[in-house]
Amino acid sequence: MKNNIDEVLKSQEIFFNNGNTLKIEDRIKKLQLLAKEIESAEDQICAALYSDFKKPVFESVLSETAFILSELQYIVKKLKKWARPKKVSSSLINFPSSDYIYSEPYGKCLIIAPWNYPFQLAISPIMGAIAAGNTVVLKPSELTPNTSKILEELLQKVFPADWVSVIQGGVEVSQELLTKKWDYVFFTGSVSVGKIVAQAIAPHLTPSTLELGGKSPCIIHKSAKVQLAAKRIVWGKFLNAGQTCIAPDYILIDSSIKKEFIDAVQKEVKSAYGTNPKDSPDFARIINEKNFDRLSKMLIAEMCPIGGHLDKEQLYMAPTLIEEPALTSKVMEDEIFGPILPVLSFYSEEQMAGIMANYSKPLALYVFSEDRKYSEEILGKYSFGGGAINDVVIQIANKKMPFGGVGSSGSGAYHGKHSFDTFSHKKSITKRGTWLDVPLRYAPYGNKVGLISKIMKKL
């Protein structure tokens, strides 16, 4: 394994140093070919996702294949413009001159993809890395073997191995990869593993993007349209069986409307998945036994007005609400990452703020309210990666907006142009004219101090 990784790295280094990734036209052709191959293999990709954790075809198209194809089309359309040097206003102190920002690729990039959206969260950063002119080593998740296999097959059709290479394996492979010197590392996963990645790449001072998670709150104000809020929350929370990093992690609801909300959720769960969600073709499964056992422990001794049904053999966990769990309970310790939704009521804004103060800055925050002033106050008061008013999860759909965390929920951002920028070093260049050379900066300085001080303060 070690020799294979070293060989891949060496070949990619030679490929990059020879300038094979620098032509914008070549990058665009590869991205167009990638889109063509994804379109051709869409049925197989959806079948692989279903085989890995019974992901419904609709969800696979919505959040994996069509999501990627849409962003690919956007990147191809805009790439020439993004890659051009950007002219900025020059400084008077350098007159005569013109100033530019050049985008250059970092070089060899390592992308470690997660299992929850195993196709989207592998291909999306690859698109950004290729658009910016880098080479890529992808380490897909070992927990979704069918999807990881089709990822490798698809990428081999599009890219030579010295441009994009896929290295399969478990934790030990990731550990080995992280001992190598990379020019950029892009990791998507849990906060705990993100810390390990950051520590591993620190000796090389490798720049990175860490897309992590956290306990993302969903606040429901007394002015909210409760039934509509329930409908949208049921969709966003139980999409992918709750295994979504930006899904609402827990509900904070005005105590006066809690019962109405729980009743509304019961109605919407039945509407979406029937009386027995286990039989629904539209509800995914937990990824493996380890995560199933982790989630099952969260239900012990808790009050579940909705759901709570388990089938370990099928890795099935019903859409579940937990009413008023203690902040010290298992379900409120860390990010849930499953189809469990705690509902906590509050009687005052101070009480609500006190609950949120127990947790680090989340990846997402949502607020349901018909009171615009209240919503804006919430957005301004709390720090989080991104979010929405009167809906959940949808902020990820706009390719023009950055996606990423803050604090312990992550660092860096991507999607659309933000992906290109993430994988590009921004190089500042001043082009100086030669027809004039103002002598002010040169020694002997004599009595120039006052003059240079006045000029600098006005720049």
C-alpha positions as a Markdown table, in Angstrom:
| # | Residue | x | y | z |
|---|---|---|---|---|
| 1 | Met | 0.0 | 0.0 | 0.0 |
| 2 | Lys | 2.7 | 2.5 | 1.0 |
| 3 | Asn | 4.7 | 1.9 | -2.2 |
| 4 | Asn | 1.5 | 2.3 | -4.3 |
| 5 | Ile | 0.7 | 5.7 | -2.6 |
| 6 | Asp | 4.3 | 6.9 | -3.1 |
| 7 | Glu | 4.1 | 5.9 | -6.8 |
| 8 | Val | 0.9 | 7.8 | -7.3 |
| 9 | Leu | 2.2 | 10.9 | -5.6 |
| 10 | Lys | 5.4 | 10.8 | -7.7 |
| 11 | Ser | 3.6 | 10.4 | -11.0 |
| 12 | Gln | 1.1 | 13.2 | -10.1 |
| 13 | Glu | 4.0 | 15.5 | -9.1 |
| 14 | Ile | 5.7 | 14.9 | -12.4 |
| 15 | Phe | 2.4 | 15.4 | -14.3 |
| 16 | Phe | 1.7 | 18.7 | -12.5 |
| 17 | Asn | 5.3 | 20.0 | -12.8 |
| 18 | Asn | 5.2 | 19.4 | -16.5 |
| 19 | Gly | 2.3 | 21.8 | -16.8 |
| 20 | Asn | -0.3 | 19.3 | -17.9 |
| 21 | Thr | -3.1 | 20.7 | -15.8 |
| 22 | Leu | -2.5 | 24.4 | -16.6 |
| 23 | Lys | -4.5 | 24.8 | -19.9 |
| 24 | Ile | -8.0 | 26.0 | -19.2 |
| 25 | Glu | -9.3 | 24.3 | -22.3 |
| 26 | Asp | -8.0 | 20.9 | -21.1 |
| 27 | Arg | -9.7 | 21.4 | -17.7 |
| 28 | Ile | -13.0 | 22.3 | -19.3 |
| 29 | Lys | -12.8 | 19.2 | -21.7 |
| 30 | Lys | -12.2 | 16.9 | -18.7 |
| 31 | Leu | -15.1 | 18.4 | -16.7 |
| 32 | Gln | -17.4 | 18.1 | -19.8 |
| 33 | Leu | -16.3 | 14.5 | -20.2 |
| 34 | Leu | -17.0 | 13.9 | -16.4 |
| 35 | Ala | -20.5 | 15.3 | -16.8 |
| 36 | Lys | -21.1 | 13.0 | -19.8 |
| 37 | Glu | -19.9 | 9.9 | -17.9 |
| 38 | Ile | -22.1 | 10.8 | -14.9 |
| 39 | Glu | -25.1 | 11.2 | -17.1 |
| 40 | Ser | -24.4 | 7.8 | -18.7 |
| 41 | Ala | -23.9 | 6.1 | -15.4 |
| 42 | Glu | -26.7 | 7.8 | -13.4 |
| 43 | Asp | -28.8 | 4.6 | -13.1 |
| 44 | Gln | -25.8 | 2.6 | -11.9 |
| 45 | Ile | -24.8 | 5.3 | -9.4 |
| 46 | Cys | -28.4 | 5.3 | -8.0 |
| 47 | Ala | -28.3 | 1.5 | -7.8 |
| 48 | Ala | -25.0 | 1.6 | -6.0 |
| 49 | Leu | -26.4 | 4.1 | -3.4 |
| 50 | Tyr | -29.4 | 1.9 | -2.9 |
| 51 | Ser | -27.2 | -1.2 | -2.4 |
| 52 | Asp | -25.1 | 0.7 | 0.2 |
| 53 | Phe | -27.9 | 2.0 | 2.4 |
| 54 | Lys | -31.2 | 1.8 | 0.5 |
| 55 | Lys | -31.1 | 5.4 | -0.6 |
| 56 | Pro | -34.3 | 6.2 | -2.6 |
| 57 | Val | -33.7 | 6.9 | -6.3 |
| 58 | Phe | -35.4 | 10.3 | -5.9 |
| 59 | Glu | -33.0 | 11.4 | -3.1 |
| 60 | Ser | -30.0 | 10.0 | -5.1 |
| 61 | Val | -30.9 | 12.1 | -8.1 |
| 62 | Leu | -31.8 | 15.2 | -6.1 |
| 63 | Ser | -28.9 | 15.2 | -3.8 |
| 64 | Glu | -26.2 | 13.3 | -5.6 |
| 65 | Thr | -26.3 | 13.0 | -9.5 |
| 66 | Ala | -28.4 | 16.0 | -10.6 |
| 67 | Phe | -26.9 | 18.1 | -7.9 |
| 68 | Ile | -23.4 | 17.4 | -9.3 |
| 69 | Leu | -24.4 | 17.8 | -12.9 |
| 70 | Ser | -26.0 | 21.2 | -12.3 |
| 71 | Glu | -22.8 | 22.4 | -10.6 |
| 72 | Leu | -20.6 | 20.9 | -13.3 |
| 73 | Gln | -22.5 | 22.8 | -15.9 |
| 74 | Tyr | -22.1 | 26.0 | -14.0 |
| 75 | Ile | -18.4 | 25.6 | -13.5 |
| 76 | Val | -17.8 | 24.8 | -17.1 |
| 77 | Lys | -19.7 | 27.9 | -18.2 |
| 78 | Lys | -17.9 | 30.2 | -15.8 |
| 79 | Leu | -14.4 | 28.8 | -15.6 |
| 80 | Lys | -12.6 | 30.9 | -18.2 |
| 81 | Lys | -13.9 | 34.1 | -16.5 |
| 82 | Trp | -12.8 | 32.9 | -13.0 |
| 83 | Ala | -9.4 | 31.9 | -14.2 |
| 84 | Arg | -8.5 | 35.2 | -15.8 |
| 85 | Pro | -6.2 | 37.5 | -13.8 |
| 86 | Lys | -8.4 | 40.0 | -11.9 |
| 87 | Lys | -7.4 | 43.6 | -12.2 |
| 88 | Val | -7.6 | 45.7 | -9.1 |
| 89 | Ser | -7.0 | 49.4 | -8.5 |
| 90 | Ser | -3.3 | 50.2 | -8.1 |
| 91 | Ser | -1.6 | 52.0 | -5.3 |
| 92 | Leu | -0.5 | 55.6 | -5.9 |
| 93 | Ile | 2.8 | 54.9 | -4.1 |
| 94 | Asn | 3.7 | 52.5 | -7.0 |
| 95 | Phe | 2.8 | 54.9 | -9.8 |
| 96 | Pro | 3.0 | 54.1 | -12.7 |
| 97 | Ser | 1.8 | 50.5 | -12.2 |
| 98 | Ser | -1.2 | 48.1 | -12.7 |
| 99 | Asp | -2.1 | 45.4 | -10.1 |
| 100 | Tyr | -3.6 | 42.0 | -10.7 |
| 101 | Ile | -4.7 | 38.9 | -8.7 |
| 102 | Tyr | -3.6 | 35.7 | -10.4 |
| 103 | Ser | -5.2 | 32.3 | -9.5 |
| 104 | Glu | -2.7 | 29.4 | -9.5 |
| 105 | Pro | -3.3 | 25.8 | -8.6 |
| 106 | Tyr | -1.8 | 24.4 | -5.4 |
| 107 | Gly | -0.6 | 21.1 | -6.8 |
| 108 | Lys | -1.3 | 17.7 | -5.4 |
| 109 | Cys | -4.6 | 17.6 | -3.5 |
| 110 | Leu | -5.9 | 14.9 | -1.2 |
| 111 | Ile | -9.7 | 14.6 | -0.9 |
| 112 | Ile | -11.2 | 12.4 | 1.8 |
| 113 | Ala | -14.9 | 11.8 | 1.2 |
| 114 | Pro | -17.5 | 10.7 | 3.7 |
| 115 | Trp | -20.2 | 8.0 | 3.5 |
| 116 | Asn | -23.4 | 9.9 | 3.9 |
| 117 | Tyr | -23.5 | 11.5 | 0.5 |
| 118 | Pro | -20.7 | 9.4 | -1.0 |
| 119 | Phe | -21.0 | 10.4 | -4.6 |
| 120 | Gln | -21.8 | 14.1 | -4.2 |
| 121 | Leu | -19.2 | 14.8 | -1.5 |
| 122 | Ala | -16.5 | 13.1 | -3.5 |
| 123 | Ile | -17.1 | 14.6 | -6.9 |
| 124 | Ser | -18.0 | 18.1 | -5.8 |
| 125 | Pro | -14.5 | 18.9 | -4.4 |
| 126 | Ile | -12.9 | 17.1 | -7.3 |
| 127 | Met | -14.6 | 19.4 | -9.7 |
| 128 | Gly | -13.2 | 22.4 | -7.8 |
| 129 | Ala | -9.7 | 21.0 | -7.7 |
| 130 | Ile | -9.7 | 20.1 | -11.4 |
| 131 | Ala | -11.2 | 23.5 | -12.4 |
| 132 | Ala | -8.4 | 25.2 | -10.5 |
| 133 | Gly | -5.7 | 23.1 | -12.2 |
| 134 | Asn | -4.7 | 20.6 | -9.5 |
| 135 | Thr | -4.1 | 16.9 | -9.4 |
| 136 | Val | -6.2 | 14.8 | -7.0 |
| 137 | Val | -6.0 | 11.7 | -4.9 |
| 138 | Leu | -9.5 | 10.7 | -3.8 |
| 139 | Lys | -10.0 | 8.4 | -0.7 |
| 140 | Pro | -13.7 | 7.4 | -0.9 |
| 141 | Ser | -15.5 | 5.9 | 2.1 |
| 142 | Glu | -15.1 | 2.2 | 2.8 |
| 143 | Leu | -18.6 | 2.2 | 4.3 |
| 144 | Thr | -20.2 | 2.6 | 0.9 |
| 145 | Pro | -18.3 | 0.0 | -1.2 |
| 146 | Asn | -20.6 | 0.0 | -4.1 |
| 147 | Thr | -20.6 | 3.7 | -4.6 |
| 148 | Ser | -16.8 | 3.9 | -4.0 |
| 149 | Lys | -16.3 | 1.2 | -6.7 |
| 150 | Ile | -18.4 | 3.1 | -9.3 |
| 151 | Leu | -16.6 | 6.3 | -8.4 |
| 152 | Glu | -13.3 | 4.7 | -9.2 |
| 153 | Glu | -14.5 | 3.2 | -12.4 |
| 154 | Leu | -16.1 | 6.5 | -13.6 |
| 155 | Leu | -13.0 | 8.6 | -12.7 |
| 156 | Gln | -10.7 | 6.2 | -14.5 |
| 157 | Lys | -12.7 | 6.7 | -17.7 |
| 158 | Val | -12.2 | 10.5 | -17.5 |
| 159 | Phe | -8.8 | 11.1 | -16.0 |
| 160 | Pro | -5.3 | 9.4 | -16.3 |
| 161 | Ala | -4.1 | 8.2 | -12.9 |
| 162 | Asp | -1.5 | 10.9 | -12.7 |
| 163 | Trp | -4.2 | 13.5 | -12.8 |
| 164 | Val | -6.9 | 11.9 | -10.7 |
| 165 | Ser | -6.4 | 8.7 | -8.8 |
| 166 | Val | -8.7 | 6.8 | -6.4 |
| 167 | Ile | -7.2 | 4.9 | -3.5 |
| 168 | Gln | -9.6 | 2.5 | -1.7 |
| 169 | Gly | -9.3 | 1.3 | 1.8 |
| 170 | Gly | -10.2 | 1.8 | 5.5 |
| 171 | Val | -8.9 | 3.9 | 8.3 |
| 172 | Glu | -5.4 | 2.7 | 8.0 |
| 173 | Val | -5.2 | 3.9 | 4.4 |
| 174 | Ser | -6.5 | 7.4 | 5.4 |
| 175 | Gln | -3.8 | 7.4 | 8.1 |
| 176 | Glu | -1.1 | 6.5 | 5.7 |
| 177 | Leu | -2.3 | 9.1 | 3.2 |
| 178 | Leu | -2.2 | 11.8 | 5.8 |
| 179 | Thr | 1.5 | 11.1 | 6.6 |
| 180 | Lys | 2.4 | 12.3 | 3.1 |
| 181 | Lys | 3.2 | 15.9 | 2.0 |
| 182 | Trp | 0.2 | 17.4 | 0.1 |
| 183 | Asp | -0.2 | 20.8 | -1.3 |
| 184 | Tyr | -3.9 | 20.9 | -0.2 |
| 185 | Val | -6.2 | 18.6 | 1.8 |
| 186 | Phe | -9.9 | 18.6 | 1.6 |
| 187 | Phe | -11.8 | 16.6 | 4.3 |
| 188 | Thr | -15.5 | 16.0 | 4.9 |
| 189 | Gly | -16.5 | 14.2 | 8.0 |
| 190 | Ser | -17.0 | 14.4 | 11.8 |
| 191 | Val | -15.6 | 17.0 | 14.1 |
| 192 | Ser | -13.6 | 14.3 | 16.0 |
| 193 | Val | -11.9 | 13.0 | 12.8 |
| 194 | Gly | -11.5 | 16.5 | 11.5 |
| 195 | Lys | -9.3 | 17.2 | 14.5 |
| 196 | Ile | -7.2 | 14.1 | 13.7 |
| 197 | Val | -6.8 | 15.3 | 10.1 |
| 198 | Ala | -5.7 | 18.8 | 11.2 |
| 199 | Gln | -3.2 | 17.4 | 13.6 |
| 200 | Ala | -1.8 | 15.0 | 10.9 |
| 201 | Ile | -1.2 | 17.7 | 8.3 |
| 202 | Ala | 0.1 | 20.3 | 10.7 |
| 203 | Pro | 3.8 | 19.2 | 10.5 |
| 204 | His | 3.8 | 20.1 | 6.8 |
| 205 | Leu | 1.7 | 23.3 | 7.3 |
| 206 | Thr | -0.6 | 22.0 | 4.6 |
| 207 | Pro | -3.5 | 24.3 | 3.8 |
| 208 | Ser | -6.9 | 22.6 | 4.1 |
| 209 | Thr | -10.6 | 22.8 | 4.0 |
| 210 | Leu | -12.4 | 20.9 | 6.8 |
| 211 | Glu | -16.1 | 20.3 | 6.3 |
| 212 | Leu | -17.4 | 19.1 | 9.6 |
| 213 | Gly | -20.7 | 19.4 | 11.5 |
| 214 | Gly | -22.1 | 20.0 | 14.9 |
| 215 | Lys | -25.5 | 20.3 | 16.6 |
| 216 | Ser | -27.5 | 22.5 | 14.3 |
| 217 | Pro | -30.5 | 24.1 | 16.0 |
| 218 | Cys | -33.9 | 24.7 | 14.5 |
| 219 | Ile | -35.8 | 27.5 | 16.3 |
| 220 | Ile | -39.6 | 27.7 | 16.0 |
| 221 | His | -41.1 | 31.0 | 17.0 |
| 222 | Lys | -44.6 | 31.3 | 18.2 |
| 223 | Ser | -45.5 | 33.3 | 15.0 |
| 224 | Ala | -44.5 | 30.4 | 12.8 |
| 225 | Lys | -46.8 | 28.5 | 10.5 |
| 226 | Val | -46.6 | 25.3 | 12.4 |
| 227 | Gln | -48.0 | 22.8 | 9.9 |
| 228 | Leu | -45.8 | 24.1 | 7.1 |
| 229 | Ala | -42.8 | 24.2 | 9.4 |
| 230 | Ala | -43.4 | 20.5 | 10.4 |
| 231 | Lys | -43.7 | 19.5 | 6.7 |
| 232 | Arg | -40.5 | 21.2 | 5.7 |
| 233 | Ile | -38.6 | 19.9 | 8.8 |
| 234 | Val | -39.8 | 16.3 | 8.3 |
| 235 | Trp | -38.5 | 16.4 | 4.8 |
| 236 | Gly | -35.1 | 18.0 | 5.7 |
| 237 | Lys | -34.5 | 16.0 | 8.9 |
| 238 | Phe | -35.5 | 12.5 | 7.5 |
| 239 | Leu | -33.9 | 13.0 | 4.1 |
| 240 | Asn | -31.2 | 10.3 | 3.9 |
| 241 | Ala | -32.5 | 8.9 | 7.1 |
| 242 | Gly | -31.2 | 11.9 | 9.0 |
| 243 | Gln | -27.6 | 11.3 | 7.9 |
| 244 | Thr | -27.1 | 14.8 | 6.7 |
| 245 | Cys | -24.6 | 17.2 | 8.2 |
| 246 | Ile | -26.8 | 20.2 | 7.8 |
| 247 | Ala | -30.1 | 18.5 | 8.9 |
| 248 | Pro | -31.8 | 20.1 | 12.0 |
| 249 | Asp | -30.2 | 18.4 | 15.0 |
| 250 | Tyr | -32.7 | 19.6 | 17.6 |
| 251 | Ile | -35.8 | 21.7 | 17.8 |
| 252 | Leu | -36.1 | 24.7 | 20.0 |
| 253 | Ile | -39.8 | 25.6 | 20.1 |
| 254 | Asp | -41.9 | 28.2 | 22.0 |
| 255 | Ser | -43.7 | 26.2 | 24.7 |
| 256 | Ser | -47.1 | 27.5 | 23.6 |
| 257 | Ile | -47.0 | 25.7 | 20.3 |
| 258 | Lys | -45.1 | 22.5 | 21.1 |
| 259 | Lys | -48.1 | 20.2 | 21.2 |
| 260 | Glu | -49.4 | 21.6 | 17.9 |
| 261 | Phe | -46.0 | 21.0 | 16.4 |
| 262 | Ile | -45.7 | 17.4 | 17.6 |
| 263 | Asp | -49.1 | 16.6 | 16.2 |
| 264 | Ala | -48.2 | 18.3 | 12.9 |
| 265 | Val | -45.0 | 16.2 | 12.7 |
| 266 | Gln | -47.0 | 13.0 | 13.3 |
| 267 | Lys | -49.3 | 13.9 | 10.4 |
| 268 | Glu | -46.4 | 14.8 | 8.1 |
| 269 | Val | -44.4 | 11.6 | 8.8 |
| 270 | Lys | -47.5 | 9.5 | 8.0 |
| 271 | Ser | -48.1 | 11.6 | 4.9 |
| 272 | Ala | -44.5 | 11.1 | 3.7 |
| 273 | Tyr | -43.8 | 7.5 | 4.7 |
| 274 | Gly | -47.1 | 5.9 | 5.5 |
| 275 | Thr | -48.2 | 4.3 | 8.7 |
| 276 | Asn | -45.2 | 2.0 | 8.7 |
| 277 | Pro | -42.1 | 3.9 | 7.4 |
| 278 | Lys | -40.2 | 0.6 | 7.4 |
| 279 | Asp | -42.2 | -0.4 | 4.3 |
| 280 | Ser | -41.7 | 2.9 | 2.5 |
| 281 | Pro | -39.5 | 2.9 | -0.6 |
| 282 | Asp | -38.7 | 6.5 | 0.2 |
| 283 | Phe | -36.9 | 6.1 | 3.5 |
| 284 | Ala | -33.2 | 5.1 | 3.7 |
| 285 | Arg | -31.4 | 2.9 | 6.2 |
| 286 | Ile | -28.6 | 3.5 | 8.7 |
| 287 | Ile | -25.2 | 3.0 | 7.1 |
| 288 | Asn | -23.9 | 0.2 | 9.4 |
| 289 | Glu | -24.3 | -1.6 | 12.7 |
| 290 | Lys | -21.9 | 0.6 | 14.5 |
| 291 | Asn | -23.9 | 3.7 | 13.8 |
| 292 | Phe | -27.2 | 1.8 | 14.4 |
| 293 | Asp | -26.0 | 0.8 | 17.9 |
| 294 | Arg | -24.8 | 4.4 | 18.6 |
| 295 | Leu | -28.2 | 5.8 | 17.6 |
| 296 | Ser | -30.1 | 3.1 | 19.5 |
| 297 | Lys | -28.5 | 4.1 | 22.8 |
| 298 | Met | -29.9 | 7.6 | 22.4 |
| 299 | Leu | -33.4 | 6.3 | 22.7 |
| 300 | Ile | -32.9 | 4.5 | 26.0 |
| 301 | Ala | -35.3 | 5.9 | 28.7 |
| 302 | Glu | -36.4 | 8.8 | 26.5 |
| 303 | Met | -40.0 | 9.8 | 25.7 |
| 304 | Cys | -40.7 | 9.2 | 22.1 |
| 305 | Pro | -44.2 | 10.5 | 21.0 |
| 306 | Ile | -43.3 | 9.6 | 17.4 |
| 307 | Gly | -41.3 | 6.6 | 16.2 |
| 308 | Gly | -38.7 | 4.8 | 18.3 |
| 309 | His | -39.1 | 1.5 | 16.3 |
| 310 | Leu | -35.9 | -0.4 | 15.5 |
| 311 | Asp | -34.9 | -3.3 | 13.3 |
| 312 | Lys | -31.2 | -4.0 | 13.6 |
| 313 | Glu | -31.2 | -6.8 | 11.0 |
| 314 | Gln | -32.4 | -4.3 | 8.4 |
| 315 | Leu | -30.6 | -1.3 | 9.9 |
| 316 | Tyr | -33.9 | 0.4 | 10.2 |
| 317 | Met | -34.7 | 3.2 | 12.6 |
| 318 | Ala | -38.1 | 4.9 | 12.3 |
| 319 | Pro | -38.4 | 8.7 | 12.1 |
| 320 | Thr | -38.3 | 9.5 | 15.8 |
| 321 | Leu | -39.1 | 12.5 | 18.0 |
| 322 | Ile | -37.8 | 12.7 | 21.5 |
| 323 | Glu | -39.7 | 15.1 | 23.8 |
| 324 | Glu | -37.8 | 17.2 | 26.3 |
| 325 | Pro | -34.6 | 15.2 | 26.7 |
| 326 | Ala | -32.2 | 16.4 | 29.4 |
| 327 | Leu | -29.2 | 18.4 | 28.1 |
| 328 | Thr | -27.0 | 15.8 | 29.8 |
| 329 | Ser | -28.7 | 12.9 | 27.8 |
| 330 | Lys | -26.9 | 10.9 | 25.2 |
| 331 | Val | -29.0 | 12.4 | 22.4 |
| 332 | Met | -27.9 | 16.0 | 23.4 |
| 333 | Glu | -24.1 | 15.2 | 23.7 |
| 334 | Asp | -23.0 | 15.4 | 20.1 |
| 335 | Glu | -24.3 | 15.6 | 16.6 |
| 336 | Ile | -27.0 | 12.9 | 16.1 |
| 337 | Phe | -26.6 | 12.1 | 12.5 |
| 338 | Gly | -29.6 | 9.9 | 12.2 |
| 339 | Pro | -33.5 | 10.0 | 12.1 |
| 340 | Ile | -33.9 | 11.2 | 15.7 |
| 341 | Leu | -35.2 | 14.7 | 16.4 |
| 342 | Pro | -35.2 | 16.1 | 20.0 |
| 343 | Val | -37.8 | 18.7 | 20.8 |
| 344 | Leu | -37.0 | 21.1 | 23.5 |
| 345 | Ser | -39.4 | 23.9 | 24.5 |
| 346 | Phe | -38.5 | 27.3 | 25.9 |
| 347 | Tyr | -40.5 | 30.0 | 27.8 |
| 348 | Ser | -38.2 | 32.9 | 27.1 |
| 349 | Glu | -35.4 | 34.0 | 24.8 |
| 350 | Glu | -33.0 | 33.8 | 27.7 |
| 351 | Gln | -33.8 | 30.1 | 28.3 |
| 352 | Met | -33.4 | 29.4 | 24.6 |
| 353 | Ala | -30.1 | 31.1 | 24.5 |
| 354 | Gly | -29.0 | 29.2 | 27.5 |
| 355 | Ile | -29.6 | 25.9 | 25.8 |
| 356 | Met | -27.7 | 26.9 | 22.7 |
| 357 | Ala | -24.8 | 28.1 | 24.8 |
| 358 | Asn | -24.0 | 24.5 | 25.6 |
| 359 | Tyr | -22.8 | 23.8 | 22.1 |
| 360 | Ser | -20.1 | 25.1 | 19.7 |
| 361 | Lys | -20.8 | 27.1 | 16.6 |
| 362 | Pro | -22.9 | 24.8 | 14.4 |
| 363 | Leu | -22.7 | 24.1 | 10.7 |
| 364 | Ala | -26.3 | 25.3 | 10.2 |
| 365 | Leu | -29.1 | 27.2 | 12.0 |
| 366 | Tyr | -32.7 | 27.4 | 11.0 |
| 367 | Val | -35.5 | 29.7 | 12.2 |
| 368 | Phe | -39.2 | 29.5 | 11.5 |
| 369 | Ser | -41.0 | 32.7 | 12.1 |
| 370 | Glu | -43.5 | 35.1 | 10.4 |
| 371 | Asp | -41.8 | 37.9 | 12.4 |
| 372 | Arg | -39.1 | 39.2 | 10.1 |
| 373 | Lys | -37.5 | 41.3 | 12.8 |
| 374 | Tyr | -37.2 | 38.3 | 15.1 |
| 375 | Ser | -35.6 | 36.2 | 12.4 |
| 376 | Glu | -33.0 | 38.9 | 11.6 |
| 377 | Glu | -32.2 | 39.2 | 15.2 |
| 378 | Ile | -31.5 | 35.5 | 15.4 |
| 379 | Leu | -29.3 | 35.6 | 12.3 |
| 380 | Gly | -27.3 | 38.4 | 13.7 |
| 381 | Lys | -27.0 | 37.1 | 17.3 |
| 382 | Tyr | -25.6 | 33.6 | 16.6 |
| 383 | Ser | -22.6 | 32.4 | 14.6 |
| 384 | Phe | -23.0 | 29.4 | 12.3 |
| 385 | Gly | -22.0 | 28.1 | 8.9 |
| 386 | Gly | -25.2 | 28.9 | 7.0 |
| 387 | Gly | -28.9 | 28.4 | 7.3 |
| 388 | Ala | -32.4 | 29.4 | 6.3 |
| 389 | Ile | -35.5 | 31.2 | 7.4 |
| 390 | Asn | -38.7 | 29.2 | 7.2 |
| 391 | Asp | -37.1 | 26.1 | 5.7 |
| 392 | Val | -34.2 | 23.7 | 6.2 |
| 393 | Val | -31.2 | 22.3 | 4.2 |
| 394 | Ile | -32.1 | 24.3 | 1.1 |
| 395 | Gln | -29.3 | 26.8 | 1.4 |
| 396 | Ile | -27.0 | 24.3 | -0.2 |
| 397 | Ala | -28.9 | 24.5 | -3.5 |
| 398 | Asn | -27.5 | 27.9 | -4.6 |
| 399 | Lys | -24.2 | 27.4 | -6.4 |
| 400 | Lys | -23.4 | 31.1 | -5.9 |
| 401 | Met | -23.3 | 30.8 | -2.1 |
| 402 | Pro | -20.4 | 29.4 | -0.1 |
| 403 | Phe | -20.9 | 26.2 | 1.9 |
| 404 | Gly | -18.8 | 25.7 | 4.9 |
| 405 | Gly | -18.6 | 25.8 | 8.7 |
| 406 | Val | -17.2 | 28.1 | 11.3 |
| 407 | Gly | -15.2 | 27.3 | 14.4 |
| 408 | Ser | -15.5 | 23.6 | 15.3 |
| 409 | Ser | -18.0 | 23.0 | 12.5 |
| 410 | Gly | -15.4 | 23.5 | 9.9 |
| 411 | Ser | -13.1 | 25.9 | 8.1 |
| 412 | Gly | -13.1 | 26.9 | 4.4 |
| 413 | Ala | -16.0 | 26.8 | 2.0 |
| 414 | Tyr | -16.8 | 25.6 | -1.5 |
| 415 | His | -19.4 | 25.2 | -4.3 |
| 416 | Gly | -19.4 | 27.1 | -7.6 |
| 417 | Lys | -16.7 | 29.8 | -7.7 |
| 418 | His | -16.0 | 29.2 | -4.1 |
| 419 | Ser | -14.7 | 25.7 | -5.1 |
| 420 | Phe | -12.4 | 27.3 | -7.7 |
| 421 | Asp | -11.2 | 29.8 | -5.1 |
| 422 | Thr | -10.7 | 27.2 | -2.4 |
| 423 | Phe | -8.3 | 25.1 | -4.6 |
| 424 | Ser | -6.5 | 28.2 | -6.0 |
| 425 | His | -3.7 | 30.2 | -4.4 |
| 426 | Lys | -4.3 | 33.9 | -5.0 |
| 427 | Lys | -1.1 | 35.5 | -6.2 |
| 428 | Ser | -0.7 | 39.3 | -6.1 |
| 429 | Ile | 1.2 | 40.8 | -9.0 |
| 430 | Thr | 2.2 | 44.4 | -9.6 |
| 431 | Lys | 3.3 | 45.4 | -13.1 |
| 432 | Arg | 5.5 | 48.4 | -12.8 |
| 433 | Gly | 6.0 | 51.0 | -15.6 |
| 434 | Thr | 9.5 | 52.1 | -16.6 |
| 435 | Trp | 8.8 | 55.4 | -18.2 |
| 436 | Leu | 8.9 | 57.2 | -14.8 |
| 437 | Asp | 10.8 | 56.5 | -11.6 |
| 438 | Val | 9.8 | 58.7 | -8.7 |
| 439 | Pro | 12.9 | 59.1 | -6.5 |
| 440 | Leu | 11.0 | 59.5 | -3.2 |
| 441 | Arg | 11.6 | 55.9 | -1.8 |
| 442 | Tyr | 15.4 | 55.9 | -2.4 |
| 443 | Ala | 18.1 | 56.7 | 0.0 |
| 444 | Pro | 19.5 | 59.1 | 1.1 |
| 445 | Tyr | 16.2 | 59.8 | 2.9 |
| 446 | Gly | 17.2 | 63.2 | 4.2 |
| 447 | Asn | 14.1 | 65.3 | 5.0 |
| 448 | Lys | 11.6 | 63.0 | 3.1 |
| 449 | Val | 10.0 | 61.6 | 6.3 |
| 450 | Gly | 7.3 | 64.1 | 6.6 |
| 451 | Leu | 6.4 | 63.8 | 2.9 |
| 452 | Ile | 6.2 | 60.0 | 2.9 |
| 453 | Ser | 4.2 | 60.1 | 6.1 |
| 454 | Lys | 1.6 | 62.4 | 4.5 |
| 455 | Ile | 1.4 | 60.4 | 1.3 |
| 456 | Met | 1.0 | 57.0 | 3.0 |
| 457 | Lys | -1.7 | 58.2 | 5.3 |
| 458 | Lys | -3.8 | 59.3 | 2.3 |
| 459 | Leu | -3.5 | 56.1 | 0.3 |
